[in-house]
Amino acid sequence: MSKTLDKFIYAGSIDPTTACSANLYLVDLSFKPPKVISFGVKGACTEFHWASWSKSRSVIAIKKNVKFVYENGKLTPPAKNLQLIKSIEPTHVGEGLDEKALSVFSDELALPEK
């Protein structure tokens, strides 16, 4: 959680193909209504490693420093490139998947109506 206790990261359910979380969730209570963003790496384990929180720009690292940037209510995934692929341990790639099947994602979730 952030130092101001308004941002939290939660792990999602376990993906049976990788035996780890399929995604993480960023919950930002500083917005009205709160923002909930699902993020991670499709086709590989999504493991939270660390976060650096600041008022204007935060960095959230998963899987050996695969860094997402959170700024102005938007979570930006890193660009898919060779360095990113090398950051994702091959042993965490699900059966039958290779680096072409890996993709980083971040999707804002719609909250249910009252």
C-alpha positions as CSV (number, residue, x, y, z in Angstrom):
1,M,0.0,0.0,0.0
2,S,1.1,3.6,-0.5
3,K,2.4,5.7,2.4
4,T,-0.8,7.8,2.3
5,L,-2.9,4.6,2.5
6,D,-5.0,5.5,-0.6
7,K,-3.4,3.0,-3.1
8,F,-3.3,-0.7,-2.7
9,I,-2.2,-3.7,-4.8
10,Y,-3.9,-7.0,-4.5
11,A,-3.1,-10.4,-6.2
12,G,-5.7,-12.0,-8.3
13,S,-6.7,-15.6,-8.5
14,I,-4.3,-18.4,-9.3
15,D,-3.9,-19.3,-13.0
16,P,-3.9,-23.1,-13.3
17,T,-1.5,-23.0,-16.3
18,T,1.3,-21.1,-14.5
19,A,0.4,-21.9,-10.8
20,C,0.6,-18.1,-9.9
21,S,-1.5,-15.0,-10.0
22,A,-2.8,-14.3,-13.5
23,N,-3.0,-10.5,-12.7
24,L,-2.7,-7.9,-10.0
25,Y,-5.1,-5.2,-9.1
26,L,-4.3,-1.6,-8.3
27,V,-7.0,0.1,-6.2
28,D,-6.8,3.9,-5.9
29,L,-9.1,5.4,-3.3
30,S,-8.0,9.0,-4.0
31,F,-10.5,9.1,-6.9
32,K,-14.3,9.4,-6.5
33,P,-15.4,6.8,-7.4
34,P,-12.2,4.7,-6.7
35,K,-10.2,3.4,-9.7
36,V,-9.5,-0.3,-10.0
37,I,-7.0,-1.4,-12.6
38,S,-6.1,-5.0,-13.5
39,F,-2.5,-5.5,-14.7
40,G,0.2,-8.0,-15.3
41,V,1.8,-10.2,-17.9
42,K,-0.5,-12.6,-19.9
43,G,1.1,-16.0,-20.4
44,A,3.4,-15.8,-17.3
45,C,3.3,-15.4,-13.6
46,T,2.4,-12.0,-12.4
47,E,4.3,-11.5,-9.1
48,F,4.5,-8.2,-7.2
49,H,8.1,-7.2,-6.4
50,W,8.1,-3.6,-5.2
51,A,6.4,-0.2,-5.6
52,S,7.8,3.4,-5.4
53,W,4.9,5.7,-4.5
54,S,4.9,9.5,-5.0
55,K,2.1,12.1,-5.3
56,S,2.4,12.6,-9.0
57,R,4.1,9.5,-10.4
58,S,4.5,6.0,-9.1
59,V,6.4,2.9,-10.3
60,I,5.1,-0.6,-9.7
61,A,7.5,-3.5,-10.5
62,I,6.5,-7.1,-11.1
63,K,8.6,-10.0,-12.2
64,K,12.2,-9.0,-11.9
65,N,11.6,-5.3,-12.4
66,V,9.0,-5.2,-15.2
67,K,7.9,-1.7,-14.4
68,F,4.5,-0.2,-14.8
69,V,4.1,3.6,-14.3
70,Y,1.0,5.0,-12.6
71,E,0.4,8.7,-13.2
72,N,-2.8,10.8,-13.3
73,G,-5.0,7.8,-12.7
74,K,-3.5,5.8,-15.7
75,L,-1.3,2.7,-15.4
76,T,1.1,2.4,-18.3
77,P,2.7,-0.9,-19.0
78,P,6.2,-1.2,-20.3
79,A,6.8,-1.6,-24.0
80,K,7.2,-5.2,-25.2
81,N,10.8,-5.6,-26.2
82,L,13.7,-8.0,-25.8
83,Q,14.7,-6.6,-22.4
84,L,11.2,-7.1,-21.1
85,I,11.2,-10.7,-22.4
86,K,14.5,-11.4,-20.6
87,S,13.0,-10.0,-17.4
88,I,10.4,-12.6,-17.4
89,E,11.8,-15.9,-16.2
90,P,11.2,-18.7,-18.8
91,T,10.4,-21.2,-16.0
92,H,7.2,-19.2,-15.3
93,V,5.9,-19.4,-18.9
94,G,3.0,-21.7,-19.1
95,E,3.1,-25.0,-20.9
96,G,3.0,-24.6,-24.7
97,L,3.7,-20.8,-24.5
98,D,6.7,-18.9,-25.7
99,E,7.8,-15.3,-25.7
100,K,5.5,-14.5,-28.5
101,A,2.5,-15.4,-26.3
102,L,3.6,-13.0,-23.5
103,S,2.0,-9.6,-23.4
104,V,1.9,-6.9,-20.7
105,F,-1.5,-5.4,-20.0
106,S,-3.3,-2.9,-17.8
107,D,-7.1,-2.5,-18.0
108,E,-9.3,-0.1,-15.9
109,L,-12.2,-2.0,-14.6
110,A,-15.7,-0.6,-14.5
111,L,-17.2,-0.5,-11.0
112,P,-20.7,-1.9,-10.5
113,E,-23.6,0.6,-10.4
114,K,-25.1,1.4,-7.0
